[in-house]
Amino acid sequence: MSGPLYLGLDLGTSGVRSSVVDETGLEVSSAQIRFTAPSGPVSDADIWWDTASACLDAQMQALRDKGLSPGAIASMAIDGTSGSMVLVDEQVRPVTPALMYHSAGFDAEAAAIARVAEPRSITRGSNSALARLLRLQSLDADRRARFLCHQADFIMAKLSGEPGISDDNNSLKTGFDPEANGWPDWLTDAGVNLSLLPRVVRVGTALAGANASNQTRFGFSSSMIIRAGTTDSIAAFLASGANEIGDAVTSLGTTLVIKLLSRHRIDDQSRGLYSHRIGDRWLVGGASNSGGGVLLDFFTVTELESLSSRINPAKETGLDYYPLPRPGERFPVNDPGLMPRLVPRPADDALFLQGLLEGMARIEASAYRALADLGAPTPNRIYTAGGGSRNPVWTAIRRRVVSPRIFEAQSSDAAYGAALLSLSASGEFPLV
């Protein structure tokens, strides 16, 4: 095989994945390394880099094993969990803990934001990314921080040695306005140190290459380009095959994430609804705290498979659950105090599991109704990504509760979507 290759790197909740595609979009190789410790609300950004670099090591060896050269990689893009962030110094060394996307409880910071933010701003709330930034500022007691890095920014900066750059998808929840193409003036009044904020560019923008040490370690060529990345849920959307207005993707991973391709931007903080720019269109949606993580609180993967085989998805249980791993919901209602509803629990575990799956399907249906209420198109097709897409019983329940037009995504791998982003941004492969 000859010709350029394109690399995608995905930082998820459980680990890091990579994907390499050729100029036709065909995946030629992939790799995966899990984090050495569970990714709780507070993490360590050095673990992000250690795991990402180990994944790249494995990916480059996998290419060599197939007779392919890492030097053929023309460009790469990185996606990360939306809203996960850390403060770093000039040498991209973390000076604070890393706060993950599901960290919450930043009530004082939320109050400061609420006094000045626009009523529908996605920055409002005690679990918002901007509140997270304000908390990180307070943890930088000796003022060593020079840059805010979202998770994808941090890995990009470690590869290039150049911190201080982000993309307009990862920066959205921190307050960046993609239509005005700038940070709003009211951030100062909320207490944000503006000098920490990155320069924000459009997704796919060509940036720096890897620095000399990383070229040597991974085998990158000096001409390899790192492109501005995106969030993990948007990368999963790109991987799915959805590309028309009205196409939607539900990602059934640890959490339940919904994205719908629209001509218009729609934001509503009261519902946890926000829009990311993608090309000349918008991805509208949000992320529920419900999802596969709740199932794993009660059952092992083996138990889920066994119990699912005993479920009749056509027969309603009558159980009125709202499955959450802990108090607090983000979308389709934004309520940090919303309590899980998981009782009564029947003696039959298969019935209990079905009730959980039905509850999550109702959350998904409610999310798409919320989008339609605010002017988004009704989904033409709903593609499904994430681990939950491989459960046929869950799919059957969703077809009954949400929509009959549910299809399996061509890929559920965000790393593959990041690779397609890198390829598409090169101009060689139209995506959306």
C-alpha positions as CSV (number, residue, x, y, z in Angstrom):
1,M,0.0,0.0,0.0
2,S,1.2,3.5,-0.9
3,G,-0.2,6.9,-0.4
4,P,-0.8,9.2,2.6
5,L,-2.3,8.0,5.9
6,Y,-4.5,9.9,8.4
7,L,-4.5,9.3,12.2
8,G,-7.2,9.9,14.7
9,L,-6.6,9.7,18.5
10,D,-9.6,9.4,20.9
11,L,-9.4,10.1,24.7
12,G,-12.4,8.5,26.3
13,T,-13.6,7.7,29.8
14,S,-11.8,4.3,30.0
15,G,-8.7,4.8,27.9
16,V,-7.2,5.9,24.6
17,R,-7.9,4.6,21.1
18,S,-6.3,5.3,17.7
19,S,-7.3,4.7,14.2
20,V,-5.4,5.1,10.9
21,V,-7.2,5.4,7.6
22,D,-6.1,5.7,4.0
23,E,-7.1,8.4,1.5
24,T,-10.4,6.6,0.7
25,G,-11.4,6.5,4.4
26,L,-10.8,2.8,4.8
27,E,-9.4,2.0,8.3
28,V,-6.1,0.2,7.9
29,S,-5.0,-0.1,11.5
30,S,-6.1,0.7,15.1
31,A,-4.8,0.4,18.7
32,Q,-6.2,0.8,22.2
33,I,-4.7,1.2,25.7
34,R,-6.8,1.5,28.8
35,F,-6.1,4.0,31.6
36,T,-4.2,2.5,34.5
37,A,-6.7,3.9,37.0
38,P,-10.5,4.6,36.8
39,S,-11.2,8.1,35.5
40,G,-13.1,9.7,38.3
41,P,-14.3,13.3,38.6
42,V,-10.7,14.3,39.4
43,S,-8.0,12.9,37.3
44,D,-4.3,13.4,36.5
45,A,-3.4,14.8,33.1
46,D,-0.1,13.1,33.1
47,I,-2.0,9.8,32.9
48,W,-3.8,11.1,29.8
49,W,-0.4,11.7,28.2
50,D,1.2,8.5,29.4
51,T,-1.8,6.5,28.0
52,A,-2.0,8.4,24.8
53,S,1.7,8.1,24.1
54,A,1.5,4.3,24.9
55,C,-1.4,4.0,22.4
56,L,0.7,5.8,19.8
57,D,3.6,3.5,20.4
58,A,1.3,0.5,19.9
59,Q,-0.3,2.1,16.8
60,M,3.0,2.8,15.1
61,Q,4.2,-0.8,15.8
62,A,0.9,-2.1,14.4
63,L,1.5,-0.1,11.2
64,R,5.0,-1.5,10.9
65,D,3.7,-5.0,11.4
66,K,1.6,-4.4,8.3
67,G,4.5,-3.1,6.3
68,L,3.3,0.5,6.6
69,S,5.4,3.5,7.7
70,P,4.4,5.9,10.4
71,G,6.2,8.5,8.2
72,A,3.3,8.1,5.8
73,I,0.9,9.8,8.2
74,A,0.1,13.1,6.6
75,S,-2.0,14.6,9.4
76,M,-3.8,13.7,12.6
77,A,-6.6,15.0,14.8
78,I,-7.4,14.4,18.4
79,D,-10.7,14.2,20.2
80,G,-11.3,14.3,24.0
81,T,-14.1,14.1,26.5
82,S,-16.1,17.4,26.4
83,G,-15.4,19.7,29.3
84,S,-12.5,17.8,30.8
85,M,-9.6,20.3,31.5
86,V,-6.4,21.1,33.3
87,L,-4.2,24.2,33.8
88,V,-0.6,23.9,32.6
89,D,2.7,26.0,32.6
90,E,4.8,27.0,29.6
91,Q,6.3,23.5,29.3
92,V,2.8,21.9,29.3
93,R,3.3,20.6,32.8
94,P,0.0,20.3,34.8
95,V,-0.1,22.7,37.7
96,T,-3.6,21.6,38.9
97,P,-5.5,18.3,39.0
98,A,-7.5,17.6,35.9
99,L,-11.2,18.0,36.3
100,M,-13.3,15.6,34.2
101,Y,-16.5,16.3,32.3
102,H,-18.7,14.7,35.0
103,S,-17.2,16.7,37.9
104,A,-19.8,18.9,39.6
105,G,-20.7,20.8,42.7
106,F,-19.1,24.1,41.8
107,D,-21.9,26.1,43.3
108,A,-20.0,29.3,44.2
109,E,-18.5,29.4,40.7
110,A,-21.9,28.9,39.1
111,A,-23.3,31.8,41.1
112,A,-20.6,34.1,39.8
113,I,-21.3,33.0,36.2
114,A,-25.1,33.3,36.7
115,R,-24.7,37.0,37.6
116,V,-23.3,37.9,34.3
117,A,-23.9,35.2,31.7
118,E,-26.7,35.3,29.1
119,P,-29.8,33.4,30.3
120,R,-29.5,30.5,27.9
121,S,-25.7,30.2,28.1
122,I,-24.4,26.6,28.3
123,T,-21.8,28.0,30.8
124,R,-24.5,28.2,33.5
125,G,-24.8,25.5,36.2
126,S,-22.6,24.0,38.9
127,N,-21.4,21.3,36.5
128,S,-20.5,23.6,33.7
129,A,-17.1,23.6,32.0
130,L,-16.7,27.3,32.8
131,A,-17.4,26.7,36.5
132,R,-14.7,24.0,36.3
133,L,-12.2,26.5,34.9
134,L,-13.0,28.9,37.8
135,R,-12.4,26.1,40.3
136,L,-9.1,25.2,38.6
137,Q,-8.0,28.9,38.9
138,S,-8.7,28.7,42.7
139,L,-6.5,25.6,42.9
140,D,-3.5,27.4,41.3
141,A,-2.5,29.0,44.6
142,D,1.0,30.0,43.5
143,R,-0.2,31.3,40.1
144,R,2.0,29.0,38.0
145,A,-0.7,28.4,35.4
146,R,-0.2,29.9,31.9
147,F,-2.7,28.0,29.8
148,L,-6.1,26.3,30.0
149,C,-6.0,23.0,28.1
150,H,-9.1,21.0,27.4
151,Q,-8.2,17.3,27.2
152,A,-7.7,17.2,23.5
153,D,-5.7,20.4,23.6
154,F,-3.4,19.0,26.3
155,I,-2.4,16.0,24.1
156,M,-2.0,18.2,21.1
157,A,0.3,20.5,23.1
158,K,2.3,17.6,24.4
159,L,2.9,16.4,20.9
160,S,3.8,19.8,19.4
161,G,5.2,21.5,22.5
162,E,3.0,24.5,21.8
163,P,0.1,25.0,24.3
164,G,-2.5,27.8,24.1
165,I,-4.5,26.6,21.1
166,S,-8.0,24.9,21.1
167,D,-10.8,24.2,18.7
168,D,-14.3,25.8,18.7
169,N,-16.0,22.5,19.6
170,N,-14.0,21.8,22.8
171,S,-14.1,25.5,23.7
172,L,-17.9,25.9,23.4
173,K,-18.8,24.9,26.9
174,T,-16.1,27.0,28.4
175,G,-17.8,30.1,26.9
176,F,-16.4,30.5,23.4
177,D,-19.0,31.9,20.9
178,P,-18.5,30.2,17.5
179,E,-20.8,32.7,15.7
180,A,-19.0,35.8,17.1
181,N,-15.8,33.8,16.8
182,G,-14.5,35.1,20.2
183,W,-14.7,34.9,24.0
184,P,-17.5,37.0,25.4
185,D,-16.6,40.2,27.3
186,W,-18.6,39.1,30.4
187,L,-16.0,36.4,31.2
188,T,-13.9,39.0,33.1
189,D,-16.8,39.9,35.3
190,A,-17.3,36.2,36.1
191,G,-13.8,36.0,37.4
192,V,-12.0,34.4,34.5
193,N,-8.3,35.1,34.0
194,L,-8.4,35.8,30.3
195,S,-4.7,35.3,29.9
196,L,-5.3,31.5,30.4
197,L,-7.8,31.2,27.6
198,P,-6.5,29.5,24.4
199,R,-6.6,30.9,20.9
200,V,-9.5,29.2,19.3
201,V,-9.6,28.0,15.7
202,R,-12.1,26.1,13.5
203,V,-12.2,22.3,13.8
204,G,-9.8,20.8,11.3
205,T,-7.5,23.8,11.0
206,A,-3.9,22.9,10.2
207,L,-1.6,23.7,13.2
208,A,1.9,22.7,14.1
209,G,3.5,19.3,13.6
210,A,5.0,17.1,16.2
211,N,8.2,18.4,17.9
212,A,11.5,16.7,17.3
213,S,11.4,14.4,20.2
214,N,8.0,13.1,19.3
215,Q,9.0,12.7,15.6
216,T,11.8,10.5,16.8
217,R,9.7,8.5,19.3
218,F,6.7,7.8,17.1
219,G,8.3,8.0,13.6
220,F,6.3,11.0,12.4
221,S,7.7,12.9,9.5
222,S,8.6,16.5,9.8
223,S,5.8,17.4,7.4
224,M,3.1,15.7,9.5
225,I,0.4,18.2,10.5
226,I,-1.6,18.2,13.7
227,R,-5.1,19.5,13.0
228,A,-7.5,21.2,15.4
229,G,-9.6,18.4,16.9
230,T,-13.0,18.0,18.4
231,T,-14.9,16.4,21.2
232,D,-15.4,12.6,21.6
233,S,-19.2,12.7,20.8
234,I,-18.7,14.8,17.6
235,A,-15.9,12.4,16.5
236,A,-18.4,9.5,17.1
237,F,-20.9,11.4,14.9
238,L,-18.4,11.7,12.1
239,A,-17.7,8.0,12.3
240,S,-21.3,7.0,12.1
241,G,-22.1,7.7,8.4
242,A,-24.6,10.5,9.3
243,N,-24.2,13.4,6.8
244,E,-27.6,14.8,6.0
245,I,-29.7,17.5,7.7
246,G,-32.0,15.5,10.1
247,D,-29.5,12.7,10.6
248,A,-28.9,12.0,14.3
249,V,-26.6,9.9,16.3
250,T,-27.3,8.5,19.7
251,S,-24.1,7.3,21.5
252,L,-24.8,4.6,24.0
253,G,-21.5,4.7,26.0
254,T,-20.9,5.3,29.6
255,T,-23.3,8.2,29.1
256,L,-26.1,8.8,26.6
257,V,-25.1,11.5,24.1
258,I,-27.4,12.8,21.3
259,K,-26.4,14.8,18.3
260,L,-28.6,16.0,15.4
261,L,-27.4,17.7,12.2
262,S,-29.3,21.0,11.8
263,R,-29.1,24.1,9.6
264,H,-29.5,26.3,12.6
265,R,-27.9,26.8,15.9
266,I,-30.1,26.0,19.0
267,D,-29.1,26.6,22.6
268,D,-31.1,26.2,25.8
269,Q,-29.2,26.0,29.0
270,S,-32.4,25.0,30.9
271,R,-32.4,21.7,29.0
272,G,-28.6,21.3,28.7
273,L,-28.9,21.9,25.0
274,Y,-26.1,23.3,22.9
275,S,-24.8,23.5,19.3
276,H,-21.4,22.8,17.9
277,R,-20.4,24.1,14.5
278,I,-19.4,21.5,11.9
279,G,-18.6,22.9,8.5
280,D,-21.4,25.3,7.6
281,R,-24.0,23.4,9.7
282,W,-24.7,22.7,13.3
283,L,-24.7,19.7,15.5
284,V,-27.3,20.3,18.2
285,G,-27.8,18.1,21.2
286,G,-26.6,17.2,24.7
287,A,-25.4,14.6,27.0
288,S,-27.4,12.8,29.7
289,N,-25.7,11.3,32.8
290,S,-27.7,8.2,32.1
291,G,-26.2,5.5,30.0
292,G,-24.2,2.3,30.1
293,G,-22.4,3.3,33.2
294,V,-25.6,2.9,35.2
295,L,-26.0,-0.7,33.9
296,L,-22.5,-1.5,35.0
297,D,-23.3,-0.3,38.5
298,F,-25.6,-3.3,38.8
299,F,-24.4,-6.0,36.4
300,T,-21.2,-7.3,34.8
301,V,-20.9,-7.4,31.0
302,T,-21.5,-11.2,31.1
303,E,-24.6,-10.7,33.2
304,L,-25.9,-8.1,30.8
305,E,-25.6,-10.5,27.9
306,S,-27.2,-13.4,29.8
307,L,-30.1,-11.3,31.2
308,S,-30.8,-9.6,27.9
309,S,-31.4,-13.0,26.3
310,R,-34.4,-13.4,28.7
311,I,-36.1,-10.1,27.9
312,N,-39.1,-9.7,25.6
313,P,-38.6,-6.2,24.3
314,A,-42.1,-6.0,22.8
315,K,-43.7,-6.2,26.3
316,E,-43.6,-3.1,28.5
317,T,-42.6,-3.6,32.1
318,G,-44.5,-0.7,33.6
319,L,-41.5,0.3,35.6
320,D,-41.0,4.1,35.7
321,Y,-37.3,4.4,36.1
322,Y,-35.0,7.4,35.5
323,P,-31.6,5.6,35.6
324,L,-28.7,7.8,36.9
325,P,-25.5,6.7,38.5
326,R,-25.7,9.5,41.1
327,P,-27.9,12.6,41.7
328,G,-27.7,15.1,38.8
329,E,-28.8,15.3,35.2
330,R,-27.5,17.4,32.3
331,F,-29.9,16.7,29.4
332,P,-32.8,16.7,28.4
333,V,-33.2,18.6,31.7
334,N,-30.4,20.4,33.3
335,D,-30.9,19.7,37.0
336,P,-27.8,19.0,39.2
337,G,-30.1,17.9,42.0
338,L,-32.3,15.4,40.0
339,M,-32.4,12.1,41.9
340,P,-32.1,8.7,40.3
341,R,-35.4,6.8,40.2
342,L,-34.7,3.0,40.5
343,V,-37.4,1.6,42.6
344,P,-39.3,-0.6,43.0
345,R,-36.7,-3.3,42.1
346,P,-38.4,-6.6,41.0
347,A,-36.9,-9.9,42.2
348,D,-36.3,-10.9,38.5
349,D,-33.0,-9.3,37.4
350,A,-34.0,-9.5,33.8
351,L,-37.1,-7.5,34.5
352,F,-35.0,-4.9,36.4
353,L,-32.6,-4.7,33.5
354,Q,-35.4,-4.2,31.0
355,G,-36.8,-1.4,33.2
356,L,-33.5,0.3,33.1
357,L,-33.3,0.0,29.3
358,E,-36.8,1.3,28.9
359,G,-36.0,4.3,31.2
360,M,-33.0,5.2,29.1
361,A,-35.0,4.9,25.9
362,R,-37.6,7.3,27.4
363,I,-34.8,9.8,28.2
364,E,-33.6,9.5,24.6
365,A,-37.1,10.0,23.2
366,S,-37.6,13.0,25.5
367,A,-34.3,14.5,24.2
368,Y,-35.4,14.3,20.6
369,R,-38.7,15.9,21.5
370,A,-36.9,18.7,23.3
371,L,-34.9,19.4,20.1
372,A,-38.0,19.4,18.0
373,D,-39.8,21.8,20.4
374,L,-37.0,24.3,19.8
375,G,-37.0,24.1,16.1
376,A,-34.6,21.3,15.2
377,P,-35.7,18.8,12.5
378,T,-37.4,15.6,13.4
379,P,-34.8,12.8,13.0
380,N,-34.8,11.2,9.6
381,R,-32.4,8.5,10.7
382,I,-31.0,7.7,14.1
383,Y,-27.6,6.0,13.9
384,T,-26.4,4.3,17.1
385,A,-22.8,4.3,18.3
386,G,-21.1,3.1,21.5
387,G,-21.1,-0.2,23.3
388,G,-24.9,-0.2,23.8
389,S,-25.4,-0.4,20.0
390,R,-24.3,-4.0,20.1
391,N,-27.2,-5.0,22.4
392,P,-30.1,-6.1,20.1
393,V,-32.6,-6.0,22.9
394,W,-31.8,-2.4,23.8
395,T,-32.1,-1.6,20.1
396,A,-35.6,-3.2,19.9
397,I,-36.8,-1.3,22.9
398,R,-35.5,1.9,21.4
399,R,-37.3,1.2,18.1
400,R,-40.5,0.8,20.1
401,V,-40.0,3.8,22.4
402,V,-37.9,6.3,20.3
403,S,-38.3,5.7,16.6
404,P,-38.5,2.8,14.2
405,R,-35.8,4.4,12.0
406,I,-32.8,3.4,14.1
407,F,-29.7,2.0,12.3
408,E,-26.3,0.8,13.4
409,A,-23.6,3.3,12.7
410,Q,-21.0,2.4,10.1
411,S,-18.5,2.7,13.0
412,S,-19.0,3.5,16.7
413,D,-15.3,4.4,17.2
414,A,-14.6,8.0,17.9
415,A,-10.9,7.4,17.0
416,Y,-12.1,6.5,13.5
417,G,-14.2,9.7,13.4
418,A,-11.1,11.7,14.4
419,A,-9.2,10.1,11.6
420,L,-11.9,10.9,9.1
421,L,-11.8,14.5,10.4
422,S,-8.1,14.6,9.6
423,L,-8.7,13.2,6.2
424,S,-11.7,15.4,5.4
425,A,-9.9,18.6,6.5
426,S,-7.2,17.8,4.0
427,G,-9.8,18.3,1.3
428,E,-9.5,14.8,-0.1
429,F,-12.6,13.2,1.4
430,P,-15.9,15.1,1.8
431,L,-17.5,14.3,5.1
432,V,-20.2,16.8,6.1
